[in-house]
Amino acid sequence: MSDRTLTAADELAGEPAKGSPHVDAGDDGYNKDLKSRHINMIAIGGAIGTGLFMGAGGRMRDAGPSLFIAYAICGVFAFFVVRALGELVLYRPSSGAFVSYAREFMGEKGAFAAGWLYFLNWSTTTVADITAAAVFAHYWSLFSDVPQWILALIALAIVLTANLISVKYFGEMEFWFAIIKVAALVLFMLIGIFLVVTQHDVGGHTPGLATMGDNGGIFPNGMMPMLLLIQGVVFAYASVELCGVAAGETENPEKIMPKAINSIMWRVGVFYVGSVVLLALLLPYTAYTGDQSPFVTVFDKLGVSGAADIMNLVVLTAALSSLNSGLYSTGRILRSMSVAGSAPKFTGVMNKGGVPYGGVLFTAAFGVMGVFLNYRMPKDAFELVINFASIGILGTWGMIMLCSLLFWRAAKEGKVSRPGYNLPWAPYTQIVTLVFLVSVVFLMWHGGGIGRTTVNCLPLIAAALVGGWFLVRKRVAEVAAERAK
């Protein structure tokens, strides 16, 4: 048996390959069309999504101003995750991202689990995004009589069409989506600061610290509601890993990625924490609801003609941006898995524009199932799917940190070299982050309701992964043997 055959067998058995640098066959065929401005704005777009624009209202209602603490805590761990992924990207850029790294350091079983957990994340997030888009569209009287499921279907069709053309269209769409989101948040924060400083009336309330103090303070309902909402806040950061996937389709990622990743931390502090603090200062937490963006609520209360409509357009853009990102990233991840034999063959097929359209369409098909969910239960569709999306996110983040930990160990053993841009305080950062992720799962269960039901489904998800592996392992072995020849 040749050395290359031994390497392939080792990978399949769960041992990392030794010798020459790992190569992901799934990286072939992509066009390096994403520029520095695309990656930077994709990083911004990943850090500002539907979870803030749509989810913050209901969470504010439940936890009060303490929500900003939850965003700050989750933001720190989100930064650790993306920083760990950034180190791996600089070690070896790949459109397969963490699935490719799991394959190298954990074997094909690890890659299989990482890929399908990520698919669980984005297939359910796709449902959440089209649901959010439909809810936002219902704000305008023009669409108020249109069934929610039809609006969800239209949103899916528009973004899917653009995503299938080429990575250039994805990059440009995400670039402008991100600019709109950032500009809107900056404008909101400037207006909010002005209202607080000038004590301008907002819907019969005088903004400032008294708004919080007169309505129960930072923890009006105690600390537990804030802790129980952390799993939903994790969902708000679901796209931070996207820049790691996009690195496989850009030139000079070693120059672009560190700057893009490092900027995530202050964006989290300014846009997430800053926005939530301003929301708490402008109106009592009881003024916000789960069926309307909190930013739209503020402008509604101000009574500024057209302002709420503009902000609603922005939050609609945020939902479409997240949907755009999900279709893009799962298409690349599924191609990496397909080439290795652990995903259906058709998900690895590419078109002339270098788009793995099979994987994109496969994810979109689950979006169509989401359209049916919007038809059957329009009121509960969003909250139901974000719980399952959160499980996928937690699993994905956990796999990234495990890969990072194994990479650190391999570097200690002299098998690989860590790049100069790396995750600080390793291996303690990885361990603490993994403990945090497990704690979030416990909080989901402790909170009862849909969260507990979701956690109770974990054995079924695990059984599906094990069963799926037994279905594909023969093909994975055949592909590995073929590549080893």
N, C-alpha and C positions, 0 to 999 in steps of 0.2 A: 504494500500500500504506500502511495506517495505521501510526501509531507503535506501537500495541499489537500489530499483526501483526509488525512488525519485532522487537519485544521477544520474542514467542513464538518467532520464527525464530532469534533470537540464542541463546535458551535451548537450543533443540534442537541447534544447532550446537556447543554447548559453551561459549558465552560467557554470563557472568552478565547478568541483566536489569538495565537501567539505568532511572533515572527513579523512578517510584513504588515504595514498599516492596513487597517480594515477598509474595504471598499464597498460601498452600497451600490449594487447594480441598478437600483431604482433611481439613482441620480442622473442616469443617462437620458438624453433627449430634451432636457430643459433649456430654455433660452435665458441667458443672464441679462434680463431686460430691466430688472429693478434697480433704480438709482439710489443714491444716498438720501435724496429728499423723500423717496418712497418709503425707505426703511425707517427713517426718522418719524414720519407721520403715521406709519403702520404701528410703530411702538406707542405713539400717542393714542391712536385709535384703539389699540388693545388695552390701554389703561383707562379709557373713558368709554363706557359702553351702556347697554340697556339697563344694567343693574343699578346705575346711578340715576339715569334719566327717568326710568320707569319704576324701579323697585324702591327708591329712597322714600317715596311718599308714604306707602304702607308701613315701611319699617319705622319711619319717624313717628307715625301714629301709635305704633306698638311700644317702642322703646323710648321715645322722647329724644331730647338733645344728646343723650348718651350715645346715640348712633354714631357720632363722629369718633368716639373712642374705638368702636368696633371697626370702622373704616381704617383708622390709623393702625390698629393691631394687625388686621389682615393685610394692609398695605405693606407692612414691614416684611411679612412672610412671603408675600407675592414678589417682592424685590429679591429676596433670597433665592426664590425659585428661578426667576428669570436670570439672575446673576450666575447661578449654577449652570443653567442652560447655555448662557453666553460663554462660559469657560469651555464647555464641550464643543460649542460651535467654532471657537477659535482653534481648538485642537483639530477639528475635522468638520468643516461645513457640510451639511447634508440636508436635502429637502425632506428626508425621512426623519430629521430632527431626533427627538428622544427615542423614537422607535428604532432608528438606526443605531443609536448609542446603547440601547437596551440589548440589541442583537449582538453588539461587540462585547459588552461586559457581562451580560446575563444569559446569552444564548437565545435561540429562537423561541423558547417558551416565554422568556421575558419580553421579547419583542411582540409576540402574539398578544400577551396580556396588556402591554402598554398601548398597542395600537387599537385594540377593541374597547379599552376603557376610554381612550380619547374619542373614539367614534360614538360611544355612549354619551359623552359630554356634548359633542357638537350636534349629533342627531336630535337630541332633546332640546339643546339650545336653539337649534333652527326652528323648532316648534314655538319656543318662547319668543323668538324674534319676530316671526310672522304674526304671532298673537299680539305682541306689543304694537307692531305696525298697524294692525287692524284696529286696535283700541285707540291709538293716536288719531287715525283717520276718522274715526267716529266722532271726534271732537267737533269737526266741521259739519254744519247742517247739510252740506251737499252730499255727504256720505252717511248721514245718520240713519237713513232708511235702508242702506245696503247691508245685507247680512254679513256678519263678522267673518264667516268662512270664505266668502267671495273676496273680500278685501285681503285676507291672508293669502289666498291663492294668487291674486294679482301681484302682491309683494314678492312672493317666491318666484313667479315667472319672470319678473323684471330683472331681479338680481341674478338669477340662474343664467339668463341669456347673456348678460354682460360677462359673467364668469367663464363661460364656455369659449369665448372668442380668443383671448390670449392673456398672458400674464400682464401685458402692458395695460390692458383695459382694467384688470383688477387693480393694479398699482395706481393708476390715475383715479379710478373711482374712490379707492380708499384714501388717497392723498387729499382729495377735495372733501370727502366726508369728514376726515379728521380736522381739516381747516375750519369747516363749518362748526363742528362741535367745540373746538377750542375757542374760536371767536365768540360763539354764543356764551360759553361759560365765563370768558373774560368779561364780556359785556354785562352778564348777570352779576358778576362779583363787583364790578365797578358801580353798577346801579345799587346793589345791595349795600355796599359800604357807604355810598352817598346817603341812602335812606337811613342807615343807622346813625351816621354822624350828624345829620340834620334833624333827626327825630321826626321824619316825615311820616304822616299817618299812612298805615297800610291796612286797608279793610277794617278801620275802626280801632286798630291797635297801634301803639307807639313802639317802634322797634328799639331793641336794646337789651341789656342784661335783665331788665325788669320783666321782659317777655318770658324769659325762662324762670326767673325767680318767683313770679306770680302764678306760675303754672306747674309747680312741683319741682322746680330746679332741674338739674342735669339728669337725675334718675327719678322721674315722676312716678314710675311704676316699679321702682326697685332695680337692682342690678341684673337680676335673672333674665328679664326680657331682652336686655342688650346682649347677654351671652347666648341666649337661644337664637338670636337673629344672625349670629356670626356665619352660619352656613349659607344664609342668603347673601351676606356681604361677600363671602368668598366667590359666589357666582358673579358679583360685579367685576371681579378681577379676572374673569375666565379667559380673556384673550391675551394676557400678557406674554404668553409663550409664543405668540404668532410670529414675532420678529425672528425667533430662532428657526422657524420653518421657512420663512421668506429668505433667510440668509443663503439658502442653497440656490437661489436664483438671482444673485447679485454678484457683481465683481468686487474684489477687495473687501470681503466681510471683516477682515482683521482691522481695517481702518474705520469701518462704518459702525460695527456692532457695539464696541465699548461705549461710544458716545450716546448711541440710541438707548442702551440699557441703563447707563448711569443717570440719564435724565428722567427715568421712570419714577425714581424716588421723590424728587421734588414735585413732579406732576401730581403724584398721589397726595402729597401734603397740601398742595395749593388747590387742586381741582376737587378732590374728594372731600378731604377733611375741611378745607376752607369753605366749600359750597354748603356742606351740611351745617357747619357752625352758623353761616349766614342765614340759612333757612330757619334755624332755631331762634335766631335773634329777630327775624322779621315777623314771624307769626307764631302763635302758640302751636305746640305740636299737634293739638287736636284739630287744627284747621286742615291738616293734610289727609289725603285718602289714598287707598291703594289703586283706585281706578283712574287716577289722573296724575300726570307728572307734577311733582312739587314745584317745579319752576313755572309751569303753566298756572298753578294755583296762586303763586305770588303775583304774577302779572294780572291775573283775573281780579284779585283783591285790589290791586292798584287802580284798576279801571282805565288803564291806558289803552286807547283804541288801537287795535291791531297788534299790540305787543304780545298778547297771549297766543294769537294765531301764528306769529313768527316763531315764538319759542316752541310751539307745538310742531311746527315744520322741522325745527332743529332736532327735537327728540325723535321724530319720525325718521330723520336722517340717521340718527344714532342706531336705531333698530335695524335699518337697512345695511348700515356699515357692519354691524355685528353679524348679520346674515351673510353678507359678502365674505367676511373673514372666515366664517365657519365652512362655507362651501369650498373656499380656496384651500384651507389647511387640511381638511379631511381628504380632499382629492389627492394631495401630495402624500399624506400618511398612508392612505390605502394603496397607492401605487407602490410605495416601498414594501408594503406587506405582500402585495400581489406578486411582485417579482420574486419574493422569497418563498412564495407558495402558501402563505398563511391568510390570504384574502382571495375572494373569487377572481378568476383570471380577467374578467371584463373590467374590473376596477383599475387595472393597470394600463389600459389602452389609452394612447395619447392621440390627439389630433395634430394637424399641420402647424397649429399655433403653439405647440408644446404644452398643451393643457391635458392633464389626465382626466378626460371627460367622463370615463367610466366611473371613477370614484366620486366625482362631483355629482353625477346623476344619481348614484346610489344614495348619497346623503340627501339629495333633493327628494328622493322617493319617500324618505321618512318625513320630510316636510309636508308632503301630500297627506301622510297619515295625520299630521298635525292639523291640516285643514279639516279633516273629518272630526278631530277632537274639538276644534272650534265650532263645528256644526252641532256636536252633541252636548257640549258643556262650555259655552263661551265665557261664563263667569269664572270658572275654576281652572281653565286651561293653563294660564300663565303660572300660577302658584304650584300646580301639580307637576309640571315639567321641570321647573327650576330645581325642585328637590332631587329629581333623578339626574339632572345636569350637574348638580353639586357633587353627587357621588362620583360621576365621571371626572369632574375637575379634581376632586381630592385624590382619586386614583392616579390621574395623570401627574399631578404635582408630586405625589409620593414616588412614582416611577422615576421622575426626573431627579429627585433627591437621592434615590437609591443608585441611579446611574452615576451621579456625581460622587457619591460615597465610594463606589467601586472604582471609579476613575482615580480618586485620591489614593485609594489603596494600591492600585496598579502603579501609580507614580511613585509611591513609597517603595515599592518592590523593584523599581527601575525598569518596568516594562513600557511605560509611556512617559512623556514629559509634559508637565503642566505649563500652559502658556503664562506669560507675564500678567495677563488680565485673568484673575481667578476669583473664586469665592473666598472671602476672608473668613478666618477662624475655623477653617475645616480641621477635623471632621465634626466639631461641635455644632456648627451651623446646620449641617444636614440632620444631625440627630435631633436637635431641638425642633426643627421644622417638621420632622416626621412625627414627633410627639404631639405637636400642635395639630397636625392633620387628624391624628387618631382622636384627639380631644374633641375636635369639631364633629366627628362621627358620633361620639358619645352624646354631645349636646343635641344633635339631631334626634337621637333616640329619646333622650330625657325630655325633650319638648313635647313629645306625644304627637297626636294628629297625623298629618301627612308625612311629617319628618320621621316619626317612628315607623310608620308603614314602609317608608322608603328604606330605612336601615334594616328592617325585617326582611326586605327583599334581597339583602346582600348574599345570603346563602344561595338564592336562585341565580344571582349574577355570577357568583363563583362557580356554581354548577354548570352554567352556560359556557363559561370560559374553559373549564375542564373538558366538557363534552365537545366544544368546538375544537380544542387542541387535538383530541383523539380523532376527529374527523379529518383534520388537515395534516397531521404529522407525517403520514406516508408521502403526501405530495411535497411537503417541506424537505423530507429526506431525499426524494428524487431530485428536486431542484438543487439541493446542496451538493449531491453527488455529481450532477451534470456540470455544475460550475467548477467543481474540483478537478475535472478532467483536463 
